[in-house]
Amino acid sequence: MPDVDWDAIIKAGKEAVNDKFSSRMASMTTLTSTKVEEILAEPGIDKENLASVLQVIKDSTKSNEAKAKAIANMSKGVHVLVSLLGKLL
């Protein structure tokens, strides 16, 4: 039986998922895929955190104050928001 490099397979799978996520996020925001990848490369930020913060920001039914409270109550919410602003400015 040939040796299987499971680490390489796992790494390739993660990269494919991250590329698809970055592309999808870029298509729904003004961020480029590269900017999304840069945000995800920061320590403590993952796809779930980023998606959650963007979902709150895009929610047109909430006031800015409600959005700020929701983001402040999220795990890593403020960290993600600061990173997003850093990439936009």
C-alpha positions in Angstrom: 0.0 0.0 0.0 1.5 3.4 -1.0 2.2 6.0 1.7 -0.5 8.6 1.9 0.6 12.1 2.9 -2.5 13.0 4.9 -1.1 16.3 6.0 -0.7 17.4 2.4 -4.3 16.3 1.7 -5.7 18.2 4.7 -3.7 21.3 3.8 -4.9 21.2 0.2 -8.5 20.8 1.4 -8.2 23.8 3.8 -6.7 26.0 1.1 -9.5 25.1 -1.3 -12.1 25.9 1.2 -10.4 29.2 2.2 -10.1 30.2 -1.5 -13.8 29.5 -2.1 -14.8 31.4 1.1 -12.6 34.4 0.2 -14.1 34.5 -3.3 -17.6 34.3 -2.0 -17.1 37.0 0.6 -15.5 39.2 -2.0 -18.5 38.8 -4.3 -20.8 39.9 -1.5 -18.8 42.9 -0.2 -16.4 45.6 -1.5 -13.5 43.6 -0.2 -11.2 41.8 -2.6 -10.4 38.1 -2.2 -6.9 39.1 -1.2 -8.2 41.4 1.6 -10.5 38.7 2.9 -7.5 36.3 3.0 -5.4 38.9 4.8 -8.1 39.3 7.4 -8.4 35.5 7.9 -4.6 35.3 8.2 -4.7 37.4 11.4 -4.5 35.5 14.7 -7.9 34.9 16.3 -10.0 35.5 13.2 -11.8 32.7 11.4 -14.4 32.3 8.7 -17.2 32.0 11.3 -16.2 35.2 13.1 -15.9 37.2 9.9 -19.2 35.9 8.5 -21.0 36.7 11.8 -19.7 40.3 11.9 -20.5 40.9 8.3 -24.0 39.5 8.8 -24.7 42.0 11.6 -23.2 44.9 9.6 -25.4 44.1 6.6 -28.6 43.7 8.7 -30.7 46.7 7.6 -33.3 46.1 10.3 -30.9 47.0 13.1 -29.8 50.5 14.1 -26.1 51.3 14.3 -26.4 51.1 18.1 -27.9 47.7 18.0 -25.2 46.5 15.5 -22.5 47.9 17.8 -24.0 46.0 20.8 -24.4 42.8 18.9 -20.7 43.0 17.6 -19.5 43.8 21.1 -21.2 40.8 22.5 -19.7 38.4 19.9 -16.7 36.4 20.7 -13.9 38.2 18.7 -16.5 40.6 17.2 -14.6 43.8 17.9 -11.3 42.2 16.8 -12.8 41.3 13.5 -14.4 44.8 13.1 -11.1 46.5 13.8 -9.4 44.3 11.2 -12.1 45.0 8.6 -11.7 48.8 9.2 -8.0 48.5 8.9 -8.3 46.9 5.5 -10.8 49.5 4.3 -8.9 52.6 5.4 
